[in-house]
Amino acid sequence: MKKIVAIFMIGMLLVISNTTVNAKTINEADTELCETLKYALINTLRQPVDKAITEIYKEDKNAPEGLTWASYDTEILKIKQLYGVGGVYEGQLISYKHIKTYR
């Protein structure tokens, strides 16, 4: 009986001493949090965009090597979150605009 009382008291002590802590989000980026998240999502598209650039200019002999794209000048037009809150985001390259042609 003493063991049951001791276990019960230890359990109550753990439940009572469990305090709730609320944390404030700290943004240590150079931009507002919304902008930071936008750029993070845009950069997740880096691989398909780089692939598209390679495909577009693969036969252009005048195009310099190492062509890149301006992620800072990219817009998210539509985003879909799969599997509810906390799920994966579905993103795809819909369109692009050439700024310079090398042909």
C-alpha positions as CSV (number, residue, x, y, z in Angstrom):
1,M,0.0,0.0,0.0
2,K,2.9,2.3,0.8
3,K,4.3,1.8,-2.7
4,I,1.0,2.8,-4.3
5,V,0.8,5.9,-2.2
6,A,4.4,6.8,-3.0
7,I,3.9,6.3,-6.7
8,F,0.7,8.4,-6.6
9,M,2.4,11.2,-4.8
10,I,5.4,11.2,-7.2
11,G,2.9,11.3,-10.1
12,M,1.0,14.2,-8.6
13,L,4.2,16.1,-8.0
14,L,5.2,15.6,-11.6
15,V,1.8,16.8,-12.8
16,I,1.7,19.8,-10.5
17,S,5.3,20.9,-11.2
18,N,4.7,20.8,-15.0
19,T,4.6,24.5,-15.8
20,T,3.4,25.9,-19.2
21,V,5.9,28.0,-21.0
22,N,4.9,30.3,-23.8
23,A,7.6,31.3,-26.3
24,K,7.8,34.3,-28.5
25,T,9.0,33.8,-32.1
26,I,12.3,35.6,-32.6
27,N,13.1,36.6,-36.2
28,E,16.9,36.9,-36.6
29,A,16.7,37.4,-40.3
30,D,17.4,40.7,-42.1
31,T,13.8,40.8,-43.4
32,E,10.3,40.5,-41.9
33,L,9.3,36.9,-41.0
34,C,6.8,36.8,-43.9
35,E,9.4,37.8,-46.4
36,T,11.9,35.3,-45.0
37,L,9.4,32.5,-45.3
38,K,8.6,33.6,-48.9
39,Y,12.2,33.5,-49.9
40,A,12.7,30.1,-48.2
41,L,9.7,28.7,-50.2
42,I,11.0,30.2,-53.4
43,N,14.4,28.7,-52.8
44,T,12.8,25.2,-52.5
45,L,12.2,25.6,-56.3
46,R,15.9,26.1,-57.0
47,Q,16.3,22.6,-58.5
48,P,13.5,22.7,-61.1
49,V,14.3,26.3,-62.1
50,D,18.0,25.5,-62.5
51,K,17.0,22.5,-64.6
52,A,14.7,24.7,-66.8
53,I,17.6,27.2,-67.3
54,T,19.9,24.4,-68.4
55,E,17.2,23.0,-70.8
56,I,16.4,26.4,-72.3
57,Y,20.0,27.3,-73.0
58,K,21.5,23.9,-73.7
59,E,21.8,24.5,-77.5
60,D,22.6,28.2,-77.3
61,K,26.4,28.4,-78.0
62,N,26.5,32.1,-77.1
63,A,25.0,31.7,-73.6
64,P,27.6,32.0,-70.8
65,E,28.2,29.2,-68.4
66,G,26.7,29.4,-64.9
67,L,23.5,31.3,-65.7
68,T,21.4,31.9,-62.7
69,W,18.0,33.4,-61.8
70,A,16.9,36.2,-59.5
71,S,15.2,34.5,-56.6
72,Y,14.7,37.9,-55.0
73,D,12.6,39.0,-58.0
74,T,10.4,35.8,-58.0
75,E,6.8,35.7,-57.0
76,I,4.7,32.9,-55.5
77,L,1.4,33.0,-57.4
78,K,-0.2,29.9,-55.9
79,I,0.8,27.5,-53.2
80,K,-0.9,24.3,-52.0
81,Q,-0.3,22.7,-48.7
82,L,-0.6,18.9,-48.7
83,Y,-1.8,16.9,-45.8
84,G,-3.2,19.8,-43.7
85,V,-1.3,22.1,-41.3
86,G,2.4,21.2,-41.0
87,G,2.3,19.2,-44.3
88,V,4.4,19.4,-47.3
89,Y,4.0,22.3,-49.8
90,E,3.4,21.5,-53.4
91,G,5.3,23.9,-55.7
92,Q,6.1,23.9,-59.4
93,L,7.5,26.2,-62.0
94,I,4.6,27.6,-63.9
95,S,6.1,30.3,-66.2
96,Y,9.3,32.3,-66.6
97,K,10.4,35.4,-68.4
98,H,13.7,35.8,-70.3
99,I,15.5,39.0,-69.4
100,K,18.3,38.4,-72.0
101,T,18.7,36.2,-75.0
102,Y,22.1,35.1,-76.2
103,R,21.3,33.8,-79.6
